[in-house]
Structure formats: structure tokens, C-alpha cells
Amino acid sequence: MSLVCAGAEYFFEVPDVVWSGVLASLITLTGVWLANKNSRTQLLDQQAHATAEKNRERQMLLRREVLLDAVAWAHGTVVSIGNVMLLGRELRETAELKALGATPSRVVVTGGADTNKHFAAILLTHSNALSRLTPARGKLVEAQRRMNELGGILSRMSKSDPRLGELRLEHEAVTDAVALFPAFYQGAFNTIRQLERLQVPLILAIRKELDIPSDDAFIAAIEKVGEQQVSAIEAMINNMLAEIGMKLPEQGDATSYSR
């Protein structure tokens, strides 16, 4: 009991200035602790915000890359159909489409609803056209080759050759097949024109996703470029057909090229 009393007396004998110093120190330490805690909280919030911003920026860069690749892929479909029309060359996958082979699947994951809708329309148009034009192209190439071969044989063949009549009939048949050139080119040209038109809403949807404004002047400009490209392709086709004495059928008069 005496020890407790002695301790109490000791504390009561401590000067007030000492107690004031102790209290001030406690208040200071508490303030420092609270300030440090607040600083750590703010730092963590800043780091979280910076991380979120970096993630958003990375996602936007990825989306921008994929969407711009989608535009390049769409243009590549036009080149692809153009290659189908070049009968004198081996049919190969277009370099643009080969380089961007994974783009369609990436667009599905990255693009918005409108972008995917317009991109899917281009995919479907291109795929359906290739499924029709590629077999027809093969038949025309073979018919042209055989027609030239038979022409050479007939020019050297004697009129008394027993095979003359048979070969003439075959020559007439392959000549009729080659006469489908204009219809084939018309089908390819119609596809190119459709693909060019489908690119406009795709470009506008992508620009909207990337927050790039598109005014009437811009829309008119890209439509004009598309029309110029289509006109240039039409002129090229007519020049190619003129060399063999043919021309494109009038619009709506093209016979089926898938027969």
C-alpha cells in the first residue's frame, strides 16, 4: 500500500510543464501517424488510379489497332475479288488478308455492336462471292486454255483427218464457255461495288468507337473515293474484255456465272 501511495505522490509532484510536454508529444505523434496513414491512403489511391488509366490506355490502343486492321481487312476483300478476275495469274490469297488473318476473330472480341454488324456483312459478302467466283474462274481458265489448244490443233489439222469434226464440236463448246467471260466479270464487279459500299458504314462505326467525329464532308469524301475506285475497276474490266471482243452486260442483264 505504501508503494502505491509513494507512486501516487511521485506523479503528483511532477511539474505541470512536464505533463504538458508529454501530452504535446502524444498529440504530435498521433498527428504524424494520422498524416502518414492519410498519405499512404492517397498514395495507394493514386497508384490504383494510375494502374486503371494505364489499363484503359492499353485497352484503347489494342482496340484502335484491331479496328484499324478491320478497315485494312475490309479493303483487302476488294483486292481479293480483283485478284480473282486476273485469269492469267495463279490465284493466291491476298497479301493483306494473309497478313491480317486473325483480324475477324479479334474484331468479334474487341469491336462494338455496330462495328461487328458491318464487318460481318463484309465477311459474308466476300465469302459468298468467293464460293461462287472461284469455281467459275477455274472453269473459264480451263476453257480458255483448251480453246487455245484446240485452235492450234485445228489450224494444223488436215481437212481429211477423221477427228476434225469431233474437235470442231469441242472447240465450239469451249468457245461458248469462254463467252461467259462478261457474266463472270460482271458478277465480280458487282461484288466489288457492294464491298466498297459496305466499307462506308464500317468506317463510320469504327470512327464512332474511337471517338473520332465524322461530318457530312468526310462521309461524302470517302463515298467519292469508293466511287472512283469502282469506276477505275469497271474501266479496267471493259478494257480487258475489249481485247477479246466482248463487253460487260448492261446492268441487270448479266447471265449467271455460277453455271
C-alpha positions in Angstrom: 0.0 0.0 0.0 2.9 2.3 0.8 4.4 1.7 -2.6 1.1 2.8 -4.3 0.9 5.9 -2.1 4.6 6.7 -2.9 4.0 6.3 -6.6 1.0 8.5 -6.5 2.8 11.1 -4.6 5.6 11.0 -7.1 3.3 11.6 -10.0 1.6 14.4 -8.2 4.9 16.0 -7.6 5.8 16.0 -11.3 5.6 19.6 -12.5 2.7 20.6 -14.9 5.2 21.7 -17.5 6.4 18.1 -17.8 2.9 16.8 -18.2 2.3 19.4 -20.8 5.3 18.2 -22.7 4.3 14.6 -22.6 0.8 15.5 -23.7 2.1 17.6 -26.6 4.4 14.8 -27.7 1.5 12.4 -27.7 -0.6 14.8 -29.7 2.3 15.3 -32.2 2.8 11.5 -32.6 -0.9 11.0 -33.1 -0.9 13.7 -35.8 2.2 12.3 -37.5 0.6 8.8 -37.5 -2.7 10.1 -38.9 -0.8 12.2 -41.6 1.3 9.1 -42.6 -1.8 7.0 -42.8 -3.6 9.6 -44.9 -0.5 9.9 -47.2 -0.4 6.1 -47.6 -4.1 6.0 -48.4 -3.7 8.8 -51.0 -0.6 7.1 -52.5 -2.5 3.8 -52.8 -5.4 5.6 -54.4 -3.0 7.3 -56.9 -1.4 4.0 -57.7 -4.7 2.4 -58.3 -5.9 5.3 -60.5 -2.6 5.2 -62.5 -2.9 1.5 -63.0 -6.5 1.9 -64.1 -5.5 4.6 -66.5 -2.7 2.5 -67.9 -5.1 -0.4 -68.4 -7.6 1.8 -70.1 -4.9 3.3 -72.3 -3.6 -0.2 -73.2 -7.1 -1.4 -74.0 -7.8 1.6 -76.2 -4.5 1.1 -78.1 -5.4 -2.6 -78.6 -8.9 -1.6 -79.7 -7.5 1.0 -82.1 -5.1 -1.5 -83.6 -7.7 -4.1 -84.1 -10.3 -1.7 -85.5 -7.8 -0.2 -87.9 -6.8 -3.7 -89.0 -10.5 -4.3 -89.7 -10.6 -1.4 -92.1 -7.4 -2.8 -93.8 -9.0 -6.2 -93.9 -12.2 -4.8 -95.5 -10.1 -3.1 -98.2 -8.3 -6.4 -98.7 -11.5 -8.1 -99.6 -11.9 -5.8 -102.6 -8.3 -6.6 -103.7 -9.1 -10.3 -103.2 -12.0 -10.2 -105.6 -9.9 -8.2 -108.0 -7.3 -10.9 -108.0 -10.0 -13.5 -108.9 -10.6 -11.6 -112.1 -7.0 -11.8 -113.2 -7.3 -15.1 -115.0 -3.7 -15.0 -116.3 -2.3 -15.3 -112.8 -2.2 -18.0 -110.3 -5.0 -17.5 -107.7 -3.4 -16.8 -104.3 -4.6 -15.4 -101.0 -4.4 -11.6 -101.0 -1.3 -10.4 -99.1 -3.4 -8.0 -97.0 -5.8 -10.8 -95.9 -2.9 -13.2 -95.2 -1.1 -10.7 -93.0 -4.3 -9.9 -91.1 -5.6 -13.4 -90.9 -6.7 -13.3 -87.3 -8.4 -9.9 -87.6 -12.0 -11.3 -88.0 -11.8 -13.2 -84.7 -10.2 -10.2 -82.9 -12.9 -7.8 -84.2 -15.6 -10.0 -82.7 -13.9 -9.7 -79.2 -12.9 -6.0 -79.4 -15.4 -4.3 -81.6 -18.7 -2.9 -80.6 -22.2 -4.0 -81.9 -22.3 -1.7 -84.9 -18.7 -2.5 -85.9 -19.3 -6.2 -85.7 -22.6 -5.9 -87.7 -21.0 -4.1 -90.6 -17.8 -6.1 -90.5 -19.8 -9.4 -90.6 -21.7 -8.1 -93.6 -18.4 -7.6 -95.4 -17.2 -11.1 -94.3 -20.4 -12.7 -95.6 -20.4 -10.9 -98.9 -16.7 -11.7 -99.6 -17.1 -15.4 -98.6 -20.2 -15.9 -100.7 -18.6 -14.2 -103.7 -15.5 -16.4 -103.4 -17.6 -19.6 -103.2 -19.3 -18.6 -106.5 -16.5 -17.0 -108.4 -13.6 -19.3 -107.7 -15.2 -22.4 -109.3 -16.4 -20.3 -112.2 -12.9 -18.9 -112.6 -11.4 -22.3 -112.7 -13.8 -23.4 -115.5 -13.1 -20.2 -117.5 -9.4 -20.6 -117.2 -9.6 -24.3 -118.3 -12.0 -23.4 -121.2 -9.7 -20.7 -122.4 -6.7 -23.0 -122.2 -8.5 -25.7 -124.1 -9.9 -23.3 -126.7 -6.4 -22.0 -127.5 -5.0 -25.6 -127.6 -7.8 -26.7 -129.9 -7.3 -23.7 -132.1 -3.7 -24.6 -132.6 -4.5 -28.2 -133.4 -7.3 -27.4 -135.8 -5.1 -24.9 -137.7 -2.6 -27.7 -138.3 -5.1 -30.5 -139.0 -5.8 -31.8 -142.4 -9.4 -31.5 -143.7 -9.4 -35.2 -144.2 -8.5 -36.0 -140.6 -11.3 -38.1 -139.1 -11.0 -36.3 -135.8 -11.7 -32.9 -137.4 -15.5 -32.9 -136.8 -15.2 -34.0 -133.2 -12.6 -31.4 -132.4 -14.6 -28.7 -134.1 -17.5 -29.5 -131.9 -15.4 -29.4 -128.8 -13.9 -26.1 -129.9 -17.4 -24.7 -130.3 -18.3 -25.9 -126.8 -15.3 -24.4 -125.1 -15.8 -21.2 -127.1 -19.4 -21.0 -125.8 -17.9 -21.5 -122.3 -15.4 -18.7 -122.8 -18.3 -16.5 -123.9 -19.4 -16.4 -120.2 -16.4 -14.1 -119.5 -18.6 -11.0 -119.4 -21.0 -12.5 -116.9 -18.2 -13.7 -114.7 -16.6 -10.2 -114.7 -20.0 -8.6 -114.1 -20.5 -10.8 -111.0 -17.1 -10.0 -109.7 -17.6 -6.3 -110.4 -21.0 -6.3 -108.6 -19.3 -7.8 -105.6 -16.5 -5.2 -105.6 -19.1 -2.4 -105.8 -21.1 -4.0 -102.9 -17.9 -4.4 -100.8 -16.9 -0.7 -101.4 -20.4 0.4 -100.3 -20.2 -1.7 -97.2 -17.0 -0.2 -96.1 -18.5 3.2 -95.6 -20.8 2.3 -92.6 -17.9 0.1 -91.2 -15.5 3.1 -91.2 -18.2 5.4 -89.6 -18.9 2.8 -86.9 -15.2 2.4 -86.1 -14.6 6.2 -86.0 -17.5 6.5 -83.6 -15.9 3.8 -81.3 -12.6 5.7 -81.4 -14.4 9.0 -80.6 -13.4 10.4 -84.0 -16.0 12.8 -85.4 -17.4 12.2 -88.9 -19.2 15.1 -90.5 -21.0 15.2 -93.8 -18.0 16.3 -95.7 -16.0 13.3 -94.5 -18.8 10.9 -95.5 -19.0 12.5 -98.9 -15.3 12.2 -99.3 -15.0 8.5 -98.6 -18.0 7.8 -100.7 -16.4 9.7 -103.6 -13.2 7.7 -103.2 -15.1 4.5 -103.3 -17.0 5.5 -106.4 -13.7 6.5 -108.1 -12.2 3.1 -107.3 -15.3 1.3 -108.6 -15.2 3.3 -111.8 -11.5 2.5 -112.3 -12.1 -1.2 -111.9 -15.1 -1.1 -114.3 -12.9 0.6 -116.9 -10.2 -2.0 -116.4 -12.7 -4.8 -116.9 -14.0 -3.3 -120.0 -10.5 -2.9 -121.4 -9.8 -6.5 -120.7 -12.9 -7.6 -122.4 -12.4 -5.3 -125.3 -9.2 -7.2 -126.1 -11.3 -10.3 -126.8 -14.2 -8.5 -128.5 -16.5 -8.5 -125.5 -18.0 -6.0 -123.1 -19.8 -6.1 -119.7 -23.5 -6.8 -119.9 -25.9 -4.0 -119.3 -26.8 -3.7 -115.6 -29.3 -6.3 -114.7 -28.7 -8.3 -117.9 -25.8 -10.4 -116.7 -26.3 -14.1 -117.1 -25.4 -16.5 -114.3 -21.7 -17.1 -113.9 -22.1 -19.9 -111.5 -23.3 -22.5 -114.0 
